[in-house]
Amino acid sequence: MAFCIDFKLICVNDGTATYAYGDCSENLEGRFELNIERLLTGEMSMDTDMREVVKVTKPCLSDGEHQHKANRAFSKIYKHYKVTASYLKEGGYYA
């Protein structure tokens, strides 16, 4: 099964980024927050539950009670942050 996720940075406040996300066919109605610096400095353990790392404040329509799509977006954002030390402005995950 193929899927497509889009995401866009809304704002960064005290190191915590807020993103809008959703299926490519949706209007980015979902929201999640994350703070990658807390992971990289060890303030938050790499063993921390993903629901604590990626805090979904409003799930996108197709994610329902799960947050698989938000976690996929996080993986792209995290890889970018490790290289650039900045949050990815927008992007997507296609599989």
DSSP file (Angstrom, degrees, kcal/mol; ACC not computed):
  #  RESIDUE AA STRUCTURE BP1 BP2  ACC     N-H-->O    O-->H-N    N-H-->O    O-->H-N    TCO  KAPPA ALPHA  PHI   PSI    X-CA   Y-CA   Z-CA
    1    1 A M              0   0    0      0, 0.0     2,-0.3     0, 0.0     0, 0.0   0.000 360.0 360.0 360.0 127.8    0.0    0.0    0.0
    2    2 A A        -     0   0    0     92,-0.0     2,-0.3     2,-0.0    92,-0.0  -0.647 360.0-179.9 -92.0 148.8    1.4    3.4   -1.0
    3    3 A F        -     0   0    0     -2,-0.3    92,-2.4     2,-0.0     2,-0.4  -0.983  15.5-152.9-147.0 161.5    1.0    6.5    1.0
    4    4 A C  E     -A   94   0A   0     -2,-0.3    20,-1.5    90,-0.2     2,-0.4  -0.998   9.7-172.3-138.9 128.6    2.0   10.2    0.8
    5    5 A I  E     -AB  93  23A   0     88,-2.6    88,-2.3    -2,-0.4     2,-0.3  -0.980   2.5-167.2-125.2 133.9    2.5   12.6    3.7
    6    6 A D  E     +AB  92  22A   0     16,-2.9    16,-1.9    -2,-0.4     2,-0.3  -0.897   9.4 180.0-113.6 149.7    3.1   16.3    3.5
    7    7 A F  E     -AB  91  21A   0     84,-2.3    84,-2.2    -2,-0.3     2,-0.3  -0.991   8.9-168.4-147.8 155.2    4.2   18.5    6.4
    8    8 A K  E     -AB  90  20A   0     12,-2.4    12,-2.7    -2,-0.3     2,-0.3  -0.991  27.6-116.2-147.9 133.7    5.0   22.2    7.0
    9    9 A L  E     + B   0  19A   0     80,-3.5    10,-0.2    -2,-0.3     3,-0.1  -0.524  27.4 179.7 -69.4 128.5    6.7   24.0    9.8
   10   10 A I  E     -     0   0A   0      8,-3.3     2,-0.3     1,-0.4     9,-0.2   0.859  60.0 -32.8 -94.7 -49.5    4.3   26.5   11.5
   11   11 A C  E     - B   0  18A   0      7,-1.3     7,-2.8     2,-0.0     2,-0.4  -0.986  43.0-133.8-164.6 163.6    6.5   28.0   14.2
   12   12 A V  E     + B   0  17A   0     -2,-0.3     2,-0.4     5,-0.2     5,-0.2  -0.998  23.6 179.0-127.1 125.9    9.4   27.3   16.6
   13   13 A N  E >  S- B   0  16A   0      3,-2.6     3,-1.9    -2,-0.4    -2,-0.0  -0.970  71.7 -20.9-132.1 116.0    9.1   28.5   20.2
   14   14 A D  T 3  S-     0   0    0     -2,-0.4    -1,-0.1     1,-0.3     3,-0.1   0.862 128.3 -50.2  53.5  40.1   11.9   27.9   22.7
   15   15 A G  T 3  S+     0   0    0      1,-0.2     2,-0.6    22,-0.0    22,-0.4   0.315 113.8 117.5  85.4  -8.8   13.3   25.1   20.6
   16   16 A T  E <   -B   13   0A   0     -3,-1.9    -3,-2.6    19,-0.1     2,-0.4  -0.834  52.4-152.1 -96.4 123.0    9.9   23.3   20.2
   17   17 A A  E     -BC  12  34A   0     17,-2.9    17,-1.9    -2,-0.6     2,-0.5  -0.735   2.8-154.3 -95.7 140.3    8.7   23.1   16.6
   18   18 A T  E     -BC  11  33A   0     -7,-2.8    -8,-3.3    -2,-0.4    -7,-1.3  -0.967  17.0-172.5-113.3 127.7    5.0   22.9   15.7
   19   19 A Y  E     -BC   9  32A   0     13,-3.0    13,-2.1    -2,-0.5     2,-0.4  -0.897  20.3-142.9-120.3 147.7    4.2   21.3   12.3
   20   20 A A  E     +BC   8  31A   0    -12,-2.7   -12,-2.4    -2,-0.3     2,-0.3  -0.858  34.2 168.6 -97.8 143.3    1.0   20.9   10.3
   21   21 A Y  E     +BC   7  30A   0      9,-1.8     9,-2.2    -2,-0.4     2,-0.3  -0.978  10.1 135.3-152.2 163.5    0.8   17.5    8.5
   22   22 A G  E     -B    6   0A   0    -16,-1.9   -16,-2.9    -2,-0.3    -2,-0.0  -0.948  56.4 -53.8 173.7 174.9   -1.6   15.3    6.6
   23   23 A D  E >   -B    5   0A   0     -2,-0.3     3,-2.2   -18,-0.2     5,-0.5  -0.306  56.9-109.3 -61.8 154.8   -2.0   13.0    3.6
   24   24 A C  T 3  S+     0   0    0    -20,-1.5    -1,-0.1     1,-0.3   -19,-0.1   0.772 122.4  53.9 -59.8 -24.5   -1.1   14.6    0.3
   25   25 A S  T 3  S+     0   0    0    -21,-0.3    -1,-0.3     2,-0.0     2,-0.1   0.477 102.6  74.1 -87.8  -2.3   -4.8   14.6   -0.5
   26   26 A E  S <  S-     0   0    0     -3,-2.2    -4,-0.1   -20,-0.0    34,-0.0  -0.448  89.4-111.3-104.5 179.5   -5.7   16.4    2.8
   27   27 A N        -     0   0    0     -2,-0.1    -3,-0.1    -6,-0.1    -5,-0.1  -0.144  56.1 -97.1-105.6  37.3   -5.2   20.0    3.8
   28   28 A L        +     0   0    0     -5,-0.5    -6,-0.2     1,-0.1    -7,-0.1   0.902  69.3 154.9  51.5  46.9   -2.5   19.6    6.5
   29   29 A E        +     0   0    0     -9,-0.1    -7,-0.2     2,-0.0     2,-0.1   0.644  41.7  88.9 -81.4 -14.2   -5.2   19.6    9.2
   30   30 A G  E     -C   21   0A   0     -9,-2.2    -9,-1.8    27,-0.0     2,-0.3  -0.458  60.1-159.5 -81.3 157.4   -3.1   17.6   11.7
   31   31 A R  E     +CD  20  58A   0     27,-3.2    27,-1.9   -11,-0.2    26,-1.5  -0.998  13.4 169.6-137.1 140.8   -0.7   19.2   14.2
   32   32 A F  E     -CD  19  56A   0    -13,-2.1   -13,-3.0    -2,-0.3     2,-0.3  -0.987  16.7-148.4-145.7 158.2    2.3   17.9   16.1
   33   33 A E  E     +CD  18  55A   0     22,-2.2    22,-2.4    -2,-0.3     2,-0.3  -0.917  18.7 168.4-123.5 149.7    5.1   19.3   18.3
   34   34 A L  E     -C   17   0A   0    -17,-1.9   -17,-2.9    -2,-0.3     2,-0.3  -0.988  25.4-154.5-156.1 157.0    8.7   18.1   18.8
   35   35 A N    >>  +     0   0    0     18,-0.5     4,-0.7    -2,-0.3     3,-0.6  -0.817  13.3 177.8-135.5  93.4   12.0   19.3   20.3
   36   36 A I  H >> S+     0   0    0     -2,-0.3     4,-2.4   -21,-0.3     3,-0.7   0.824  76.8  66.1 -68.4 -33.0   14.9   17.5   18.6
   37   37 A E  H 3> S+     0   0    0    -22,-0.4     4,-2.3     1,-0.3     6,-0.3   0.869  95.8  57.8 -58.6 -36.3   17.5   19.4   20.6
   38   38 A R  H <4>S+     0   0    0     -3,-0.6     6,-2.6     1,-0.2     5,-0.7   0.852 109.2  45.9 -62.4 -34.1   16.3   17.6   23.8
   39   39 A L  H X<5S+     0   0    0     -4,-0.7     3,-0.7    -3,-0.7    -2,-0.2   0.926 113.3  47.8 -71.0 -46.2   17.0   14.3   22.1
   40   40 A L  H 3<5S+     0   0    0     -4,-2.4    -2,-0.2     1,-0.2    -1,-0.2   0.801 112.7  47.8 -70.1 -29.5   20.4   15.2   20.8
   41   41 A T  T 3<5S-     0   0    0     -4,-2.3    -1,-0.2    -5,-0.2    -2,-0.2   0.573 112.8-115.7 -86.6  -8.9   21.6   16.7   24.1
   42   42 A G  T < 5S+     0   0    0     -3,-0.7    -3,-0.2    -4,-0.5    -4,-0.1   0.440  83.2 122.1  88.6  -0.7   20.4   13.7   26.1
   43   43 A E  S   <S+     0   0    0     -5,-0.7     2,-0.5    -6,-0.3    -4,-0.2   0.859  83.2  37.8 -60.1 -33.5   17.8   15.6   28.1
   44   44 A M  S    S-     0   0    0     -6,-2.6    -2,-0.3    -7,-0.1    -1,-0.2  -0.986  99.3-120.6-118.0 127.7   15.3   13.2   26.6
   45   45 A S    >   -     0   0    0     -2,-0.5     3,-1.7     1,-0.1    -5,-0.1  -0.301  12.8-126.6 -66.6 147.5   16.5    9.6   26.2
   46   46 A M  T 3  S+     0   0    0      1,-0.3    -1,-0.1    -7,-0.1    -7,-0.0   0.642 111.8  62.8 -66.6 -13.5   16.6    7.9   22.8
   47   47 A D  T 3  S+     0   0    0      2,-0.0    -1,-0.3     3,-0.0     3,-0.1   0.402  76.5 126.4 -89.7   1.4   14.4    5.2   24.4
   48   48 A T  S <  S-     0   0    0     -3,-1.7     5,-0.1     1,-0.1    -4,-0.0  -0.325  74.4 -96.1 -62.6 140.0   11.6    7.6   25.1
   49   49 A D    >>  -     0   0    0      1,-0.1     3,-2.1     2,-0.1     4,-1.4  -0.293  29.6-124.6 -55.6 136.5    8.2    6.6   23.8
   50   50 A M  H 3> S+     0   0    0      1,-0.3     4,-3.1     2,-0.2    -1,-0.1   0.763 109.4  66.2 -58.8 -26.2    7.5    8.2   20.4
   51   51 A R  H 34 S+     0   0    0      1,-0.2    -1,-0.3     2,-0.2     5,-0.2   0.732 105.9  43.3 -69.1 -19.7    4.3    9.6   21.7
   52   52 A E  H <4 S+     0   0    0     -3,-2.1     3,-0.3     3,-0.1    -2,-0.2   0.778 116.4  45.9 -89.7 -32.2    6.4   11.8   24.0
   53   53 A V  H  < S+     0   0    0     -4,-1.4     2,-0.7     1,-0.3   -18,-0.5   0.936 123.0  34.5 -73.7 -48.6    9.0   12.7   21.3
   54   54 A V  S  < S-     0   0    0     -4,-3.1     2,-1.0    -5,-0.1    -1,-0.3  -0.898  81.0-163.5-109.7 100.2    6.3   13.5   18.7
   55   55 A K  E     -D   33   0A   0    -22,-2.4   -22,-2.2    -2,-0.7     2,-0.6  -0.747   6.1-153.4 -91.9 103.6    3.4   15.0   20.6
   56   56 A V  E     +D   32   0A   0     -2,-1.0   -24,-0.3   -24,-0.2    -2,-0.0  -0.658  18.1 176.1 -77.6 117.4    0.4   15.0   18.3
   57   57 A T  E    S+     0   0A   0    -26,-1.5   -25,-0.2    -2,-0.6    -1,-0.2   0.698  78.8  12.2 -94.1 -23.0   -1.9   17.8   19.4
   58   58 A K  E    S-D   31   0A   0    -27,-1.9   -27,-3.2     0, 0.0    -1,-0.3  -0.806  82.1-137.5-152.6 108.7   -4.4   17.2   16.6
   59   59 A P        -     0   0    0      0, 0.0     8,-0.1     0, 0.0     2,-0.1  -0.341  24.9-112.1 -67.5 147.2   -4.3   14.0   14.5
   60   60 A C    >>  -     0   0    0      1,-0.1     3,-1.3   -30,-0.1     4,-1.2  -0.366  36.5-101.3 -70.3 161.3   -4.8   14.3   10.8
   61   61 A L  T 34 S+     0   0    0      1,-0.3     3,-0.3     2,-0.2    -1,-0.1   0.870 121.1  44.7 -53.8 -43.0   -8.0   12.7    9.5
   62   62 A S  T 34 S+     0   0    0      1,-0.2    -1,-0.3     2,-0.1   -40,-0.0   0.569 106.3  60.2 -84.6  -8.2   -6.3    9.6    8.2
   63   63 A D  T X4 S+     0   0    0     -3,-1.3     3,-2.2     1,-0.2     5,-0.2   0.735  75.9 172.2 -88.5 -24.0   -4.1    9.0   11.3
   64   64 A G  T 3< S-     0   0    0     -4,-1.2    -1,-0.2    -3,-0.3    -2,-0.1  -0.250  70.4 -15.3  54.5-130.6   -7.1    8.7   13.7
   65   65 A E  T 3  S+     0   0    0     -6,-0.1    -1,-0.3     2,-0.0     2,-0.2   0.517 128.6  75.2 -83.5  -4.4   -6.0    7.6   17.1
   66   66 A H    <   -     0   0    0     -3,-2.2     4,-0.1     1,-0.0     3,-0.1  -0.463  66.9-150.7 -97.2 173.9   -2.6    6.5   15.9
   67   67 A Q     >  +     0   0    0     -2,-0.2     4,-2.3     2,-0.1     5,-0.2  -0.017  50.6 128.2-135.8  34.1    0.3    8.8   14.9
   68   68 A H  H  > S+     0   0    0     -5,-0.2     4,-1.9     1,-0.2     5,-0.1   0.892  77.3  48.4 -57.4 -42.3    2.1    6.7   12.2
   69   69 A K  H  > S+     0   0    0      2,-0.2     4,-2.1     1,-0.2    -1,-0.2   0.891 110.1  50.8 -69.9 -39.0    2.1    9.6    9.7
   70   70 A A  H  > S+     0   0    0      1,-0.2     4,-2.3     2,-0.2    -1,-0.2   0.894 109.8  51.8 -63.1 -39.0    3.4   12.1   12.2
   71   71 A N  H  X S+     0   0    0     -4,-2.3     4,-1.8     2,-0.2    -2,-0.2   0.873 107.7  51.9 -65.6 -37.1    6.2    9.7   13.1
   72   72 A R  H  X S+     0   0    0     -4,-1.9     4,-1.3     2,-0.2    -2,-0.2   0.916 110.0  48.5 -64.7 -42.8    7.1    9.3    9.4
   73   73 A A  H  X S+     0   0    0     -4,-2.1     4,-2.3     1,-0.2     3,-0.3   0.916 107.9  56.2 -61.8 -42.2    7.3   13.1    9.1
   74   74 A F  H  X S+     0   0    0     -4,-2.3     4,-3.3     1,-0.2     5,-0.2   0.891 100.5  58.0 -56.9 -41.3    9.5   13.2   12.2
   75   75 A S  H  X S+     0   0    0     -4,-1.8     4,-1.8     1,-0.2    -1,-0.2   0.894 109.6  43.8 -60.2 -39.9   12.0   10.8   10.7
   76   76 A K  H  X S+     0   0    0     -4,-1.3     4,-1.9    -3,-0.3    -1,-0.2   0.915 115.7  47.8 -68.9 -43.1   12.6   13.2    7.8
   77   77 A I  H  X S+     0   0    0     -4,-2.3     4,-2.6     1,-0.2    -2,-0.2   0.909 110.9  51.8 -64.4 -43.1   12.7   16.2   10.0
   78   78 A Y  H  X S+     0   0    0     -4,-3.3     4,-2.3     2,-0.2    -1,-0.2   0.915 108.7  49.7 -61.4 -46.1   15.1   14.5   12.4
   79   79 A K  H  X S+     0   0    0     -4,-1.8     4,-1.1    -5,-0.2    -1,-0.2   0.906 113.2  47.3 -61.2 -42.1   17.6   13.5    9.7
   80   80 A H  H  X S+     0   0    0     -4,-1.9     4,-2.6     1,-0.2     3,-0.4   0.917 111.0  51.5 -64.4 -43.7   17.6   17.1    8.3
   81   81 A Y  H  X S+     0   0    0     -4,-2.6     4,-2.9     1,-0.2    -2,-0.2   0.886 104.2  56.7 -63.5 -40.3   18.1   18.5   11.8
   82   82 A K  H  < S+     0   0    0     -4,-2.3    -1,-0.2     1,-0.2    -2,-0.2   0.834 115.7  37.4 -61.0 -32.3   21.1   16.3   12.5
   83   83 A V  H  < S+     0   0    0     -4,-1.1    -2,-0.2    -3,-0.4    -1,-0.2   0.862 133.2  22.0 -85.9 -40.0   22.9   17.6    9.4
   84   84 A T  H  < S-     0   0    0     -4,-2.6    -3,-0.2     2,-0.3    -2,-0.2   0.589  87.6-131.3-108.7 -13.9   21.8   21.3    9.5
   85   85 A A  S  < S+     0   0    0     -4,-2.9     2,-0.3    -5,-0.3    -4,-0.2   0.786  77.8  99.1  60.1  28.8   20.8   22.0   13.2
   86   86 A S  S    S-     0   0    0     -6,-0.3    -2,-0.3    -5,-0.1    -1,-0.2  -0.987  80.5-103.2-141.2 152.7   17.6   23.5   11.8
   87   87 A Y        -     0   0    0     -2,-0.3     2,-0.3    -3,-0.1    -9,-0.1  -0.512  40.8-107.8 -75.2 141.0   14.1   22.4   11.4
   88   88 A L        -     0   0    0     -2,-0.2   -79,-0.1     1,-0.1     3,-0.1  -0.515  22.5-146.3 -67.3 129.0   12.9   21.4    8.0
   89   89 A K  S    S-     0   0    0     -2,-0.3   -80,-3.5     1,-0.2     2,-0.3   0.902  71.2 -23.7 -67.9 -42.5   10.6   24.1    6.7
   90   90 A E  E    S+A    8   0A   0    -82,-0.3     2,-0.3   -71,-0.0    -1,-0.2  -0.978  73.1 134.5-162.9 162.6    8.4   21.7    4.7
   91   91 A G  E     -A    7   0A   0    -84,-2.2   -84,-2.3    -2,-0.3     2,-0.3  -0.973  30.3-120.3 176.9-164.9    8.6   18.3    3.1
   92   92 A G  E     -A    6   0A   0     -2,-0.3     2,-0.4   -86,-0.2   -86,-0.2  -0.978   7.7-134.7-158.8 167.2    7.0   15.0    2.5
   93   93 A Y  E     -A    5   0A   0    -88,-2.3   -88,-2.6    -2,-0.3     2,-0.5  -0.996  23.7-175.3-131.9 124.4    7.3   11.3    2.9
   94   94 A Y  E      A    4   0A   0     -2,-0.4   -90,-0.2   -90,-0.2    -2,-0.0  -0.981 360.0 360.0-127.8 125.6    6.4    9.1    0.0
   95   95 A A              0   0    0    -92,-2.4   -91,-0.2    -2,-0.5    -1,-0.1   0.326 360.0 360.0-144.9 360.0    6.3    5.3    0.1
